[in-house]
């Protein structure tokens, strides 16, 4: 058994060192916060079986880059490739049956429009089957059951902690600030706490701290697991706590991160997935896997004014089953965010009209 101690500024960084040094089979023996010269850090003790298995009983051979690529193709992503192939084959079988001439002229025009808006084939097939059953059915009626909305109201929410997750650059920090300012404007007496969990390294920390000081809001940091436990103890002081989660490293998913920092076991926490409409279909598939969590409560769409198409809103809603709670647009922090409604989404999709009434070219 090989045992090692790892220290880093955050649990995520320490955990990454464990993976890099000991691999995926490492067992975490302890995970605690330590203070050295007045600076907090995370210390993880991990161990792994030090007796490697080699074929033929000889000395283990060093793998080449080609060996790693071959191993990844054969094992790590095999199920993903197989499922993608199955889906592709199903869609190829279904597509010839999607004879749009079986629809009314108005229905056909709507389906062709959605295809240009980059609504994916899975969703289009579902829409086609729904419309084919009734030539008088409108496209909006067919879409009604495919997307839901849910107003974001942090102060009135039954959950005290509201966390914002998503890929780097998706607009998590600006969305958090916009929602906090809006809540404060509507209810000046609201006790709001802004929290950064980026380990003190990202510029988002400075942004949150700046706006917290300007607006009279509380500000906290989550650097280690103990920091979140302390935040839970003082949660009664606030009406709502908004947490800016960091962009996750490639090999870390949301479930692992929340478990590492103690958020996974918090029943008083809702997580909102922040996305832009202009990611590629493959990226959206990746995000679905990376940010899978029972604590996910909604999807927040940002940077709508920069999008060329809006089919992603429908694709994500159909694939995830999550409601859309908020729509964000524009570069300013005030008057640039709105609670999502189905009417707003239909206007975006069919009229390219932003929530503020502007037409997206």
Secondary structure as UniProt FT lines:
FT   STRAND          2..8
FT   HELIX           11..22
FT   TURN            24..25
FT   STRAND          27..36
FT   TURN            37..38
FT   STRAND          39..48
FT   HELIX           55..57
FT   HELIX           65..71
FT   HELIX           72..76
FT   HELIX           78..95
FT   TURN            96..97
FT   HELIX           100..102
FT   HELIX           105..116
FT   TURN            117..118
FT   HELIX           121..132
FT   TURN            135..136
FT   HELIX           139..143
FT   HELIX           144..146
FT   TURN            154..156
FT   STRAND          161..165
FT   TURN            168..169
FT   HELIX           172..186
FT   TURN            188..189
FT   STRAND          192..196
FT   TURN            199..200
FT   HELIX           203..215
FT   STRAND          218..221
FT   HELIX           225..233
FT   HELIX           235..237
FT   STRAND          240..244
FT   TURN            250..251
FT   HELIX           254..261
FT   TURN            264..265
FT   TURN            267..268
FT   STRAND          269..276
FT   TURN            277..278
FT   HELIX           281..290
FT   TURN            294..295
FT   STRAND          296..302
FT   HELIX           304..306
FT   HELIX           311..320
FT   STRAND          323..328
FT   STRAND          337..339
FT   HELIX           342..351
FT   TURN            355..356
//
